[in-house]
Amino acid sequence: CSETLMARAVDELAATTPGKRSLAIEAYARALRNMPKIIADNAGYESSELVSQLRAAHAQGKNNAGLDMITGEVGDMKELGITESWKVKNQVVTSASEAAEMILRVDEVIKCAPREREQGHGH
């Protein structure tokens, strides 16, 4: 599952990033790790068990491990002939990142104190 691999790489970046930026990076990694859980939940499987097995497989260096939604087990995606389109995955992650960034920007604007208005310019 590529999201698990991406989350691991993002976690490594967070560990070497000082300050508050590391918190945002860690949150992004959590969001990536949540993707397999959502997929398993939507397929009607026990997501916590599957995701823990998936993480263990990746920790053992089995980078081709992913969720086999036909059997409800962790399987080797390469052996199963399951591939992810890099273009599609890249676009999904980019779009989600851009949406999150826009939400954060709007949230920051809302938090800003209103500027004081000059006296005498009202009706």
KARA-V343171 format. One record per backbone hydrogen bond with DSSP energy under -0.5 kcal/mol. NH is the residue of the N-H (numbers start at 1). CO is the residue of the C=O. If there is no record, write none. Layout:
NH:CO ; NH:CO
This chain:
4:1 ; 5:1 ; 6:2 ; 7:3 ; 8:4 ; 9:5 ; 10:6 ; 11:7 ; 12:8 ; 13:9 ; 14:10 ; 15:11 ; 16:12 ; 16:13 ; 17:14 ; 18:16 ; 21:18 ; 22:19 ; 23:20 ; 24:20 ; 25:21 ; 26:22 ; 27:23 ; 28:24 ; 29:25 ; 30:26 ; 31:27 ; 32:28 ; 33:29 ; 34:30 ; 35:31 ; 35:32 ; 36:32 ; 37:33 ; 38:34 ; 39:35 ; 40:36 ; 41:37 ; 42:38 ; 43:39 ; 44:41 ; 45:40 ; 47:45 ; 50:46 ; 51:47 ; 52:48 ; 53:49 ; 54:50 ; 55:51 ; 56:52 ; 57:53 ; 58:54 ; 59:55 ; 60:56 ; 61:58 ; 62:57 ; 63:61 ; 65:62 ; 66:75 ; 68:66 ; 68:73 ; 69:67 ; 72:68 ; 73:68 ; 75:66 ; 77:64 ; 77:75 ; 80:76 ; 81:77 ; 81:78 ; 82:77 ; 83:81 ; 89:85 ; 90:86 ; 91:87 ; 92:88 ; 93:89 ; 94:90 ; 95:91 ; 96:92 ; 97:93 ; 98:94 ; 99:95 ; 100:96 ; 101:97 ; 102:98 ; 103:99 ; 104:100 ; 105:101 ; 106:102 ; 107:103 ; 108:104 ; 109:105 ; 110:106 ; 111:107 ; 112:108 ; 121:118
